[in-house]
Amino acid sequence: MPQQPLEQNVHKTKRIGRTVFVITAFVAVFTFGLGLGNGNVTFGNASRHAPVSKDLPKDLSYKDVEELYDRLRKSFDGRLTEKDLIEGLKEGLVNAAGDQYTEYLSPNQAKEFSEDLNGTFTGVGARLMLDENDLVTVEVPLAGYPAEKAGLRAKDVIAEINGESTHGMDVNDAVKKIRGPEGSKVKLTVVRDKAKRVELEIMRTTITLPSVEHAIESGIGYLKVVRFDNTTGVLAKKAANEFKAAKVKGVIVDLRNNPGGTLDSSVVLSSLWLPKGKVVLQEKRDNVLIKTYDSVGPATLQGVPTVVLINEGSASASEIAAGALKDNGAATIMGEKSFGKGSVQTLEELPNGGILKVTIARWFRPNGKNIDKEGIEPDKKVTRSAADIQANKDPQKDAALNALNK
C-alpha cells in the first residue's frame, strides 16, 4: 500500500489492493503499536466484477442531506467544522452498507493501517495484554527497544498513561495512548509485583517487526508467522530450507494472534507443504466462483509432520493457510478455534488520502466451507490462559512438541 496519497483526479479513486480483512484488534500481536485489523491482502483489479446492487442509481440525490445540514447548522448549540461534517458523511455513507468489514478510513487512519500492515510503527516496544483481572499488563518488552531500556518489565501492570488511569481501558485504547510521534515521550505509571509503583518516562521510536521468526528446537522446526506481508514468503522459504537441511523431524507453524495480511503470501506459505496445483482457497462473488488459488510450490516441507497452532486471534490469511494445510492433509491443527473471517475486501485509495475498504467477495476452504463467523476448529483443543502467558508457560506449543516427538 502506498505510504502517501497519489496525485489523482478529484473525481476518481485508485484501487490499491484486493483484501481480506478483520477489523478486530488482537492484543497479543500488534499492541506494540496500534492493533492491526486482521486480514489478507491480494493486489489486483477488482473492477472486473459487475456490481451486485445493480438497481442503484449512478448518482445519489443529496437534497435531503442538504436540508439536514441546513437545520443542523442553524440549530446546533456547539461548534461544527466543515471537515468533520464531510468526514462524518463519508463514514455514514459507507456504514449504511451494514457490513462490519466495509468502512471508510480517514487519512490518519489509513496511515496507521498501512504502518500496522507493514509491521512498522512508532511506539515504545512492549507487547501488552489483559491479565486475569482485566488489567493492562506488559506481556514482554521487546529486546533492544526503549521500553526495555527504560526498565519496563514483563508482568508490570500499567496503571496510568500520561497521568490517565487505565482502569476499565481495553488494550487497544491503551496502545493508542502509548503511541505517538517519534522522539516524543510517554509517561507510564506501573505497578510491579502487585505493590511497588514505578514511574517511567519512555521515548517513542520507530519499531519494525519481522513478519516471520524461526528456530530449530530439539530437532523440531519452529516457524512463527506474525503477519502475512510481502516479506513473509521469502522469510518462510529461508526457514523451510534450513529446516530441510537440518533434517528436522517435525515443524510447528505458529499462527496464533496472526491478524492476516497479503493473500498471496498465505498461498506461498501453504505451498511449502503442498505440491503445485493443490487448492488453497476459492473466491466467490454473489455465489459465483471468481477464482481458484492453487499452491505454487516448491513443496520443500512436503511429508514433514507438521502442527499448526491457532487461536481466536488467528484470522483471514492465517485461516486460509491453516485451512489449506488441514484440508489437504498436510498438517494437524492444535490450539483454539480461530476468529472466523471469510469475506474479501478491496482497498481503494481516495483523493484525500483516505481509504475505502469494501467487501467484494467470500472465500472458501478447499473442502468447500466458508468459515465466516465459524472459524476453524482445531483437531486437538489446547487452551492457553493469561496466567500461562504471565508465567511464561505455553501449553499449546508444548502439546505440539509432544505430538511431533512421539
N, C-alpha and C positions, 0 to 999 in steps of 0.2 A: 504494500500500500504506500503511495507517495506520502512523504513526510509533510509536504507543503501543498496548498491548493494549486491546481494547474490553471493557466490562463485559459479562459473559456468564454464562449458567447453566453450572455446573460440568460438566454432562453434555453440553454442546453445543459444536460448533465453528462458526466463522463462515467461509464461503467468501469469500475476498477477491480471487480472480482465477483465470482460466484461462490457463495459461502454457506457453510452450515454452522450456526451459532447457537449457544445457550447463554442468555443474559442472566446468569446467576453467579455471584461471587463465591468462589471456593477458597475458604480462608487458609487452608494449609498449603496453598501453592503460590499465589501471586500477592500475598499480603505483605511482601517486601515493599510493594508499591500499591497500586490500585488493583483490586480483584478483577482479574480478566474474565470477561464473559466467555463462557465455554463455546468452542466452535471448531469447525473445519473450514478451511478456505480453499477454493479452487479458483483459478483465474481463467476467465473465458468470456464469451459474449452471450449474455442472457437474452439479447433482443431477438434471437432466432425463434423464441417461443411466442405463440399467439396469446393474447390476453384471455384469461378465463372469464373475467367480468366484461363480456362483450356488449352489454346493454348500457354501459355508462356513456354519458356524452363526452365529446372530445374536450370540452372546456366546461368548468363549473360556473354557475351564476353566483356572484358574491353580493347580490343585492341585500339579502338578509344579514350577511356578515357586516356590511357597511352600516345597516340600520342598528345592529347590535353595538357596533363600535361607537356610533354617534351617541347612543344612550349611555354607554359606559363612560365615554369621555366627558359627558356633561354632568353625570350624576355621581361618579365615584369620589368618595372623600379620601383621597390619597394621591400619591404621585405615580403616574404612569409614564413609561418611555416607549417610543415607537419601536425600538429594537426589541424590548421584552415582549411587546404585543405581537410583533411579527414572528418571533421565535415560538411564542405560545400558539399562534395559528398553525405553524408547521407541525408542532407536536400534536395538536389536536386533530389535524387532518390525518396524520399517519395513525394515531391511536384509534381513530374511528374504524380502522380495519378490524379491530377486535382480536388481533393476533399478538401475543406477548413477544414474539420474535421479530415483528415488523416495527421498526422505530426510526425516529429521526434523531441523529446525534449532532449536537451543536459543534461549531469549530473546536471549542475546547475539549468537548467530549471525544470528538474524532481524534484529536491529538493524543489524548490519554489512551484511547483504544488502540491506536497504532503503536504506541510505546509498549503497551502490555503484550500486544500480539507479537512484537519482535523481542520481547524479554528485556527491554531497555527502559529504564525509568529513573526518576530521581527519588531517593529515599535514604534511609539510614542503614539498610542491610540487615533486617531481622525478620524472621518468619513468626507470624503471630497466630494465635488460636484462642478459642474459648475453652477454659478449663471446665471441670465438672460442676463448678459453681457459676458458670456463665460469666467469668471474669476474663477480661482481655489479658492474655498471658503470652510471654515470649516462649515460643517453642524452641527456637535456636537462633543465635546471632550468626550471621554469615562470616566465615573466616576472612580476615583482611579488610573488612568494611568498617565504616565509622561506629556502628553500634557496638561491635566487639571491642574496638579500640577505646571507646568511651567507658567500657566496663559493664555494659548490659549483659545479663546472663540468662541462660535458659531457666525457665520457671519463674522469672521475675514477673510479678503482676503489675501491669501498667495502670496506675490509679488515676493519673492526671496527664493530660496533654496540653502544654502551654497553659496550665492552671485550670483547665476544664476537666471536671470529673468524667471518668469513663463508665460510671455506674449506669447500667442499662444500655450501654452503647454496644452495637454489634461490631465485629471485626472490620468489616468493610468501611464503616464510618470512621473507626479509629485509624485505619490506614490512610484514608483521605486527609485526615487532620495531621498525620505524621509526614505525609508527602509535602513537597514544596520546592521552590526554585533551588537549583544547585548553588551551593555556597551559603545558603541561609541556614539558620539553626532552629532546632525544635527542643523545647524543654520537656523532659519526661520525669514524672514522679513515680517511682516504682516501689512496690512492697516486696521485700526479699525475705524468704524463709518465714513468711506469714507474720512478720513482726517489724523488721527493720525497714524504715523509709529511706530511700536513696534518691537524691536529686541529680539528674544528668542533663547536660546540655550537649546535643549531638548535631554536628554539621551534616547537612544533606549533600549527597553526591550522586553522580550518575552510576547506576548499577546495571550491569549486563550479565544475564544468566544464560549459560549454555542450554540448549534445548535437550541435550542428551548427556547423561553421565553413565560410565560403565566401569566395571571392575570384575576380577575373577576371584572368587572366594571359595577356597577348598575344592577346586575343580568344577565349580558352578559359575557360569557367566551371569552377571547381574547387569541388566540394561534398564536404567531409569529414564523414561521419556517425560520430560517436564511439560512440553508443549510440542505441537507439530508446526514447524515453520520451514523456510527454505534451506535451513542448515541440517534439519533432522535426518534427511536421507543420507547425506554424506557422513555424518557422525555415526549413525546407526550401522552403515555399511562397514565403516572402520572398526567398530566394535565387533561386528559379526566376523570379520576377517581375523581379528585377534582371538576370538573365541574358537574359531575353526582351527587356527594354527596351534592353539593350546590344547586342542582335542578335549574340550570341556565335555562333561558327561550330562550336562543339562543347562538350561538357560531360564532365568527369571526375567520376565518383561514387566516392569513396574509402571502401570498406567494410573495409579491411584492419584486422585485430585488433579488429573491432567485435563485442562479445560478445552483441549482441541487445538485447532489451527488449520493448516492447509490440508485439503482433502488429498491432494497429490502425494504429500509426504506420508499420509496414512497408508496409501496404496504401496508406496515404496517400502515402508516398514513391513507390511504384510508379505511383500514379495520376497523378503529374506527367508521365509519359510515355505512359500508357495511357488511352484514352478510356473513358468509363463503360461497364461491363458486361464487360470483359475479365477472364478468370480469373486471379487472383493465386495462389491455392492452394486445395486441398481438404483437408478434415479427415475422417478415418475412424476409427471405433472398432470393433474386432473385425471389420475388413474391410468395415464397413458405412458408407456415406457419411453423415456427420452434417451438414456444412455446406460450402458453397462460398463463398469470399470473392472478390468481384469488385471491380475497380477502381471508384473513385467519382468520378474526375475532380477538377478540370478538368485536361485533359492539356496543361498550359502549355508543356511542352517536347516535345510530340509531333513527331516528324520531325527533331529536332535530333540530329545524330550524337553518340553517347554511348558512352563506355567506362567499364565498372565494374571497379574494382580489388579483387581479393580475395586472401586468403592463408589459411594454415592456422589463423589466428586469427579468421577470419570465420565466424560460426556463427548458427544459428537465424534470427532476423529478418533478419540480413544475407543468409543463404542464400535466404530467402523472396523478398526484393527482387531479388537477383541472378538467381535462377531465373525470376522473373516477367518481368523485362525481357529476359532471354535468350530464353525460350520464346516470347514474344510479338514477337520480332524488333525490339525497341526499343533494344538495346544489344549491344556486343561485350564479352566478359569477358576480362580480362587479369590476369596475376599467377600465383598458385599455387593448387592445389586447396584448396577450403575445408574446414572442420572435419568436417562430416557429422553433423548433428543433426536427425533427422526425427520426433521424438516430441513429444507435447504433455503438459504438466503443469498441474495446478491447484494453486493455493496456498490453504491453509486455515489461518486463524489459530486457535491453540489457547488455551484459557483461561489458561495460564501465560505467554502472550506468545510462545511458540514458534510454529513454522510446520510444517505437513505439506505437503510438495511431492510430489505423486503423479502418475504417468503415467496419462493418461486416454484418449489417442488418438495417432494418427500423422498427419502432414501430408504432402501430395503436391504436387509442382510442377504447373504447367499441362499439362506433357507427360505427366503420369500417374506420374512416378517419385518414389519416396521416397528421399531422399538419406542416410538414416541409415547411418553408418559408411562411406559412399562419398564424400560431399561433391559439390561441383560442380567439374568440370574447366574450366579457362579455355579460351577459344578460342585464345589465344596465351599460352604459358607464358613468364614472365619472373621470374627469382629476384632476391631482394634479401638479401644476406648481412649478418651482424653487422658485418663490416668496412665494408660500404657505409654502414650506419647511422652508425657511428662517424666515418666520413669525410664524413658529411652528403651522401652520394650516394643517389639514388633512381632506379635504372634502370627500375623498374616505371612510375613516373609519367612518366619521360622517354619510354618506349615509347608510353604513352597520348597524350602531347603530339605525338609524331611522327606517330602514326596519324591524329590529328584535324587536323593541319596539312597533310596530303597533299592 
